[in-house]
Every structure is written in structure tokens, then in C-alpha cells.
Amino acid sequence: MNIAVIPARGGSKRIPLKNIRKFAGKPIIAWSIEAALESQLFDRVVVSTDNNDIAATAKNYGAEIPFTRPRELSDDFTDTQAVVKHTIEWFRKQGSVVRDVCCIYATAPFIQVAFLRDAYKKLISSTKSFAFSVTTYPFPVQRAIKIDGNGVVPLWPQYIDKRSQDLDEAYHDAGQFYWGKAEAFLKEVPLFSQRSIPIVLPRHLVQDIDTIEDWKRAELMFAALVTSGEIT
């Protein structure tokens, strides 16, 4: 079977309980749950959480909470892959055969069903281990600068005078979804490697949400997309 895993611990420091904070009229986690359900790609849509309020909210929007996430996987240092691996192992202990898994972040209100489906199609038609969302940097990373006590210093002096069009375009993790073969998650195959398929998203559909400033920016972007009809 295929499962969606939505990690949503309750210990967020910068935005307390951000996974159920209201975003565009409903808890932000609801956008991820509803996209997973609408895609019809999953036999089970699971939220992995250690928090009762998050669990109740997730159930209200159609997700399952088959277990409470263990305390040792709920601290500030636990990575996403460990949470997904725990979920796969839990299902296997119940006798379920898990084939493909998609980790969807709880704070991904811009997630689009079309990209979830496209990523899955590309994954299963390949020999790769993962397919996940990426997007381009809006400015050449090779021309990055740093500020020190003496002023402004280029990180890579050899590129600072290069034209943008002469530099390779750079991409970063879009922080929305990560499709993968169950065995790849269990064996902890590196995500950022030749074993992954990049699913390129347009920049206007990507916004990391870690701070209040990020949140406000995301709300403005989302409202503009709703007005334009790109998000409904």
C-alpha cells in the first residue's frame, strides 16, 4: 500500500503550535491533509504527532492518528527521515505491506495535487529512490556576499563579476513533499543524491514557514494566488 506521512510535533518554538495555527481560514495542517486525500494516491493518510490538540485537528480533517509519536522522536533534533521510518516500521509490525511513501510537511499550504501526482508517476516509472519538490533560487548563489567587520565580502570572489546568465542555475529543497520507496526510507538512502528525481515547482508556489515573518509573507502570497485563481 501507499501511505502519506505528515510529521507534526507539538514543540515548535518560533511559532508555538504552528501546525494547527489558522492559515487562510483553517489550520495550516488541513491544507496538507486535504491535498493528500484529494490526490487519491494513498491508502492511508497519517499524521505523526505527539500532541493531542494536533491529533484532534488532524482527525477532524480526515487524517488518521494510528499511534502517538514516541518522545524520543519528538525533540528538536529528530530529522524527518527518522519519523517516516518509524511510521513504516509501525505499519509493518501490524502486518501491512508498505510500498511507496510520501512525506508531506504540515506547513505546506501551497501544495498542489498535480505536483504530488506527477512526482509519484515519475518515481514509479523509474529506478530512483525518491522524488521531491525543489525550486530555483531567485538570485545566483555564486554571487552571495557576507557582511563582516570590514564591510562586504563575496563568498566566492571568482564569481562576483560574472553575469547571471553565465552562471549555473541553483535549486533548493522546496519543503513540501518527499515521495520515496519504503525500502529507501528504511535503509536511510541519502535524499540529496543521484537517487532522487527533482520535481521543479515555480517559485511563487514556494514559501518556507519557520518564523512569523515567513508566515505573514506566505499569507500575502496565498491571498494573491487565490485572487488570481491559481489556488482555489
ROVEX-821575 format. One line per field, with one value per residue (C-alpha): residue number from 1; residue in one letter; y, x, z. Coordinates in steps of 0.2 Angstrom, whole numbers, always signed. Each point is the difference from the previous one (the first is absolute). Layout:
BEGIN
k NUM ...
r A ...
v Y ...
u X ...
w Z ...
// end
This chain:
BEGIN
k 1 2 3 4 5 6 7 8 9 10 11 12 13 14 15 16 17 18 19 20 21 22 23 24 25 26 27 28 29 30 31 32 33 34 35 36 37 38 39 40 41 42 43 44 45 46 47 48 49 50 51 52 53 54 55 56 57 58 59 60 61 62 63 64 65 66 67 68 69 70 71 72 73 74 75 76 77 78 79 80 81 82 83 84 85 86 87 88 89 90 91 92 93 94 95 96 97 98 99 100 101 102 103 104 105 106 107 108 109 110 111 112 113 114 115 116 117 118 119 120 121 122 123 124 125 126 127 128 129 130 131 132 133 134 135 136 137 138 139 140 141 142 143 144 145 146 147 148 149 150 151 152 153 154 155 156 157 158 159 160 161 162 163 164 165 166 167 168 169 170 171 172 173 174 175 176 177 178 179 180 181 182 183 184 185 186 187 188 189 190 191 192 193 194 195 196 197 198 199 200 201 202 203 204 205 206 207 208 209 210 211 212 213 214 215 216 217 218 219 220 221 222 223 224 225 226 227 228 229 230 231 232
r M N I A V I P A R G G S K R I P L K N I R K F A G K P I I A W S I E A A L E S Q L F D R V V V S T D N N D I A A T A K N Y G A E I P F T R P R E L S D D F T D T Q A V V K H T I E W F R K Q G S V V R D V C C I Y A T A P F I Q V A F L R D A Y K K L I S S T K S F A F S V T T Y P F P V Q R A I K I D G N G V V P L W P Q Y I D K R S Q D L D E A Y H D A G Q F Y W G K A E A F L K E V P L F S Q R S I P I V L P R H L V Q D I D T I E D W K R A E L M F A A L V T S G E I T
v +0 +18 +12 +18 +5 +18 +4 +12 +1 +12 +8 +14 +14 +14 -1 -10 -14 +7 -16 +4 +19 +7 +4 +7 -6 -17 -9 +0 -19 -1 +5 -14 -13 +6 -1 -17 -6 +9 -8 -18 -7 -6 -15 +9 +18 +1 +14 -4 +10 +1 +13 -3 +16 -3 -18 +6 +13 -12 -12 +13 +3 -19 -6 -15 +0 -18 +3 +13 +5 -6 +13 -4 +5 +16 +11 +14 -11 -14 +1 -4 -16 -7 +4 -8 -15 -3 +2 -14 -11 +2 -5 -15 -6 +0 -11 +13 +0 +18 +3 +19 +14 +19 +11 +16 +15 +6 +18 -1 +10 +3 -19 -5 -17 +1 +0 -14 -11 +5 -4 -17 -4 +4 -10 -16 +1 +1 -10 +15 +0 +17 +14 +17 +18 +13 +17 +13 +13 +18 +6 -9 -8 +1 +19 -1 +12 +1 +15 +0 +13 +7 +2 -11 -15 -12 -18 -6 +14 -9 +2 +17 +9 -13 +3 -9 -9 -7 -9 -17 +2 -7 -9 -3 -11 +7 -8 -7 -18 -15 -16 -15 -19 -7 -10 +16 +8 -15 -1 +18 +3 +18 +12 +12 -11 -8 -11 +14 +8 +19 +6 +18 +12 +18 +12 +8 -16 -2 +8 -7 +4 +0 +17 +13 +10 -16 -2 +17 -1 -16 +7 +14 -12 -12 +14 +6 -17 -2 +16 -5 -17 -10 -7 -4
u +0 +5 -1 +2 +9 -2 +12 -7 +8 -7 +16 +3 +9 +0 -19 -8 -11 +2 -6 -18 +1 -13 +6 -13 -14 +5 +14 +15 +2 -18 +8 +12 -13 -13 +13 +5 -18 -5 +15 -8 +18 +0 -8 +4 +3 +9 +5 +14 -1 +3 -13 -19 -6 +9 -7 -18 +2 +8 -14 -13 +7 +0 +18 +3 +10 +4 +13 +8 +17 +13 +8 +17 -5 -9 +15 +9 +13 -11 +1 -14 +7 +0 -19 -4 +10 -9 -17 +5 +6 -16 -11 +11 -1 -19 +2 -2 +11 +5 +7 +1 +0 -2 +5 -10 +5 -14 +4 -2 -16 +6 +1 -9 -7 +6 +18 -3 -7 +14 +13 -7 -2 +18 +6 -9 +6 +18 +13 +3 -3 -8 -9 -2 -4 +13 +0 +13 +9 -6 +18 +17 +6 +18 -1 -5 +8 +4 +1 +14 +9 +9 -15 -7 +10 -5 -1 +7 +10 +3 -18 -4 +2 -8 -16 -16 -2 +17 -2 -9 -17 -1 -15 -5 -12 -18 -5 -17 +1 +12 -6 +11 +0 -3 +16 +10 -7 +4 +18 +2 +6 +6 -14 +12 +9 -1 -14 -13 -11 -2 -18 +2 -13 -2 +7 -17 -7 +14 +2 +9 -9 +11 -2 -15 +8 -1 -18 -5 +9 -9 -17 +3 +6 -15 -13 +8 -1 -18 -5 +9 -9 +16 -5 -18
w +0 -1 +15 +2 +16 +7 +14 +13 +17 +13 +5 -13 +9 -12 -4 +14 -6 -18 -7 +5 -1 -11 -18 -13 +10 +7 +9 -11 +2 -9 -16 +0 +5 -12 -15 +5 +1 -16 -10 +3 +0 +18 +9 +16 +4 +17 +12 +11 +15 +19 +3 +4 -7 -16 -1 +3 -14 -12 +3 -3 -17 -5 +5 +11 +16 +2 +14 +11 -6 +13 +11 -7 -18 +6 +5 -10 -7 -8 -19 -11 -7 +17 +2 -16 +3 +17 -9 -13 +14 +10 -15 -4 +18 -3 -15 -13 -16 -3 -18 -3 +13 -2 +14 +0 +11 +11 -4 -19 -5 -18 -3 -17 -4 -17 +6 +12 -14 -12 +13 +3 -18 -3 +15 -5 -18 +5 +10 +12 +19 +2 -9 +9 -2 -4 -7 -7 +10 -6 +0 -5 +16 -7 +2 +19 +12 +18 +12 +12 +10 -15 -11 -14 -6 -14 +5 -17 -7 -16 -4 +6 -17 -10 -9 +7 -17 +0 +17 +3 +7 +18 +8 +18 +9 -1 +16 -5 -4 -1 -10 +3 +0 +17 -1 -4 +16 +10 -6 +2 -18 -1 -7 -8 -12 -18 +7 +0 -13 +1 -2 -4 +7 -5 +13 +3 +6 +13 +17 +15 +16 +15 +8 +2 -14 -12 +6 -5 -17 -3 +4 -12 -14 +3 -1 -16 -8 +6 -8 -16 +0 +0 +18 +4
// end
